[in-house]
Structures are given as C-alpha cells and as structure tokens.
Amino acid sequence: MKKILSLSAFLLGAALAGPANNSLVVGTSQEPPNILDYWATNNLAISSEINGYMGASLVNFDNDGDLFPEIATGVPTLANGGYKVVKNAAGDVVRNSVTYTIRPDAKWSDGKRITIADFQFWLKVQNDERVPVPDRDPWENAKITAVDNDTFTITYEPPYLFADQTSPGLAPAHVMGAAFNAFDAATKNQKDAKAVNEQWTKFIGQFTTSRNLPKVVAGPFRPTAWRPGNSLTMARNPNYWRKPQGGEDKYVQTITYRFIPNTNTLKVNILSGQLDAVSSVGLTFDQALDLQRSARGKFNVYFVPGAVWEHIDVNTRSQKAKDLDLDDPRMRQALLLSIDRDALVKALFQGKQPVSNNFVNPLSKVYNENVRDYNLNVAQAKQLFAQLGWKPGSDGILEKGGKKLSLSFGTTAGNTTRERVQQILQNQWKQVGVQVNIQNYPASVFFGPDFLSKGQEGKWDLAMYAWSANPIFEQGDLFKGEGIPTAANGYAGQNYSGWNNAEYNKLHKQALTEFNLADRIKLMDRMQTIWSNEVPSLPLYFRANPYTKVPGLVNYTFSAYTLYPSWDAYRIGWASRGAVEVNKQK
C-alpha cells in the first residue's frame, strides 16, 4: 500500500483518454502569471506558448522560417507591391511601409469581425508611455492609415529593418476599449509611477488572469478554465476562420496544460502515461536523454535546435553590487573565467548544447563567432580578483574592506538541470574564493514584477534563466541602455543587469536603420565584441529544446523560427481520429 501511495503522489489526475475524446493534455514545468496580455508586459516563455493557441497574427512564420498569411489575405512583398521602401537622394532608406488586407472571414471568438480598429487600438496602447511594455521599438515610429474598410498601411518613419517580416499586434477594441478609457481617465494627470502601474495591473487583470479569463480571442482555441497551481484548459474556437483538412471534428477539441513545477514529477507523469505531450518549457535536457533511452515506443523524444540562450545575468545596479565590484567588467570576466562551461555541457548534455560566448544565436546572419572565448582560466581569474583588491581570507573566501565576496544565485525552482548547473558552478566558484549562496524561486515570482526588473533593490546578484528569440530579428535589443527597467518607465525593459555602454547604444541605433546586410553585420560585430569584453551577463550555452509526444499526435512541432508547438495549433490532432499530418518534426 505504501508503494502505491508513494507513486500516486507523483501522478496528477486519472488516466487520460487522449484520442478517445479528442483531447490533448500537455505537461509544463511553469505556470504563467497571466495569459493573452496583448502588450506582452510579461515575457515568460510559457505565456508565449499558451498565448499561441489563443492568438492570431496578420502573418506568421512556419518551421522553415517562411511567412504565411493568417489574418491577412496575403504576405506583402516588394514584388507584389505590398511592401514599399522610400529612399532619399543619397540612397538612404528614410521610410518604409507594409499594406495588409484583413480576410473577410477573420473574426473574434464572439463572432465580431476583426477590423482595422483592433490594430489601431493595440498600437495606441503599445505607444502609451504609461503602459509598461518591454519595448516600444519599432512601434513608436509606426502609423496605421486605413485604405478602405479592410485594408490598411503601416508606415515606419524612421524605417524598420524587418517591416516586411513582422506585423502589428491587435486587441479587441470592442471588449477592452471602455476599460482602457477608464485607465486613461484614472491616470491622465498621475505623476506617481507606482500608482500608474497599479492602475495598469487593474486594467490588464480584467482580461488575463485565472479569475478573469480573456473575454474573446482571435486564435483557434479559447480558454475555458484555469485552476491556479494545477491546470489551464482551452476549447476549440468555432469562429476561427482557418479550417484543417477533413474538418475540425477530426482534430483536437480541448487542450489542457498541467502545471508540474518539479521536472522529476513531470518525468514520472510522462512515464505513467498521464500526459500526451510536453511543452517546450518542460523537461530538462538530461531527463529527455534518459526518457529517450526508455521510450520503448510509448512516446517520442525530440531535441529541437533552438533560439534559447541560457545565461546568468549579473546585477550591476544595487549598492551591494557596487560594493562587490559587480559593476566592474573585470569582476564579471573573473567570474566567467572561473567556471568550466565545456565540462558543464559535456557532463550534463553529452556536448549536444554548444557553449556560448555571445548573446547572438549562431543561426543568425549577424552572429560573430570571433568574440572572446572565455575558456576556463583560473590563473587569469585570480589575477583579476587581485587587481580589484580581493584577497583570500582565513577560510579561503575572498575579502576586501571587511566584506566577503558572497553572492546570491537564483533561478526557477524545481528545474533540476538548472539546479545541477547551480551546484556545479557553486563548487567551481568556491575553488577560486567566491562564496555563492543558492536561493531559488517559483517562476511566477522569479519573472514577476518585483524581482528581476528591480535589480536596484538588491534582491539578487546572479540570476540564471533563458531568453527565447527568433534569430531572424536579432538587433541586440536585450542590452540597450534604454531597456533598463526603472520606476520612470514603469519597470519596462529587459536589460535586467543594468549594463549601459555608450558605444554599444550608439551602434545599436545605427544598426536599426542599416538596410545593407553587410554593413549591418559590421555594426553588429562590434556590438558583440563590446558586449563580450564587458560580459554584463555570463553566457552559458544555447539550448536544444527537448520535448516528448506520444505516437499518433500530429502537427505538434516547432523550430527556432516558430519557437513553440502552438504555432500551428488549429491542425494539432490525432491520426487515429482522421487528423492529417502536415508538419513533421525536423
């Protein structure tokens, strides 16, 4: 009896029907703080993945990195006249524009047509300085002009490099408009950033939380239930206009995400048949390797080369950070030179995940492979510590001015791979006299509004997590000075380390309007060199994202360009129910 009880503690729910009731149950190690926030004021990967089921775009990328139309009737290009570029007498691009026509059958889940007003509403909110969006680029330079009832042009001046490969967001103006007007009225003359942020939280919370699920959606699935700490369920949206081959009834009708923070528990649920698939935010790499060896035809394990960069942000903003010289590049260099990342990826990932010396993905056209390589060099690390005045104390820990070099090191709790990485690095740093104290947090706290973005409060010194980004759009935005979260900008921005380099910022702005790829590569090369010399974050490796799915589940795939398996959600289904396989995992 004890054995049965012990095992059942790991199993979340009864055996699942899967194909029998045309449902899909997905396991994930993280729970989003909110869903379908159209202005992405939280950029958690699991939020983006789940939003993919419920959201829609004018155009989107497929697994090969090619664009296809979703809300739009077609993909605008130079050849078809949908994309236009304006140059001055010197031949410089000064303005560009893209024209879209909305499909006549594109509707919100309540049956209301998607209109130009929904894109204009999104853009107005996106560019409102009171709204704590991570980044306004390029939308602060964008203007939407209606051509007729269904066609509009979005013009960028100054021009936007990727205007022909992206499109503005949309939000249901008929549902959210009145609430935003109330936010506007409540904050119009408000100077207190905290008070404004509270009003924004009140506004967005009406549409994005477990208590207040999104009222309408544009995507192929709509949320029906969210049990915090347990699960989120979505049902097929009958008003979604794209229909899969053979009819919707042959494809998945409901999708349930189960939140299982401990990845060991997640693994047990896979082995016991409690899950049909696992999110891209789920298994650790070593667990996936282990599952692959024990699959025995019960499930398939994939390792998808991805645009996911695992790294450790170094807090340079707090008084503690300044006291410990974390704001000095020599300290950050010394910390990086003290660890053996080559040994790390061999031990944990069989060398399948490449060590990173850079924030740019190797799949990107602007990747610079010639930046400084921080191979393990303990002698050089010790030399840098000594230059900064740090000397070993009686217990071997470095000291200076009566202070020990003692750092807090946090990540998302329950992720066993990250926890193993922490332990390995903690030991390696101890060998050179750096005391590291591990303190982990639930993802909802770690990525919440009061932790990473408020580095000046000194709640963390080292923070390990990952950024996901499409390599097509690499601009170096993560480390621009304007991206440092502050009270003045409502703690928007993603430059959590607080690094601010004048030359990098200047080059970044130049690169944003450099349409000649060869010249842009030169600018990006220099930006990467500066970044690598100062290492505001400690680069670890680029992840190959592991996930599993049971045989017979079709079109549950992704790539470095689509990022999440929800990209083609309306075609996810069971072969045994008649679903046609269109996308095979590469």
Protein Blocks (a to p, Z undefined) as FASTA:
>chain_A
ZZmmmmmmmpgcjddfklmnopacdddfbdcfbehifklpaccfklmmmmmmmgccfbdc
dfkopacdfkbmbdcdfknopaccdddfkopafbdcddddddfklccfkopacdfklmmm
mmmmmmpmkbccfbfcfklmgccddfblmbccdddddddfklmmgccddddfklmmmmmm
mmmmmmmmpcblklmmmmmmmmmmmmmcmklgcfbdfbfbdcfbdcehiaccddddfkbm
bdcehijklpcfbdcddddfblklmmmmmmnopafbdcfblcdfklmmmmmmmnnomacc
dddddfbdcdddddfkbmklmmnopmpmklmmmmmmmpcfklmmmmmnnopaccdfbfbd
fkbmkbcfkbccddddfklmmmmmmmnopacdfkopaceehiacdddddddehiaklmmm
mmmmmmmmmmnopacddddddfklmmmmklmmmmmnopafbdcddddddfklggolmmgf
klpccfkloogajblnopacfklmmmmmmmmmmmbfklmmmmmmmmmmmmmmnombacfb
dcdddddddehiahiacdfknopaklmmmlgccfknopacfbdcZZ
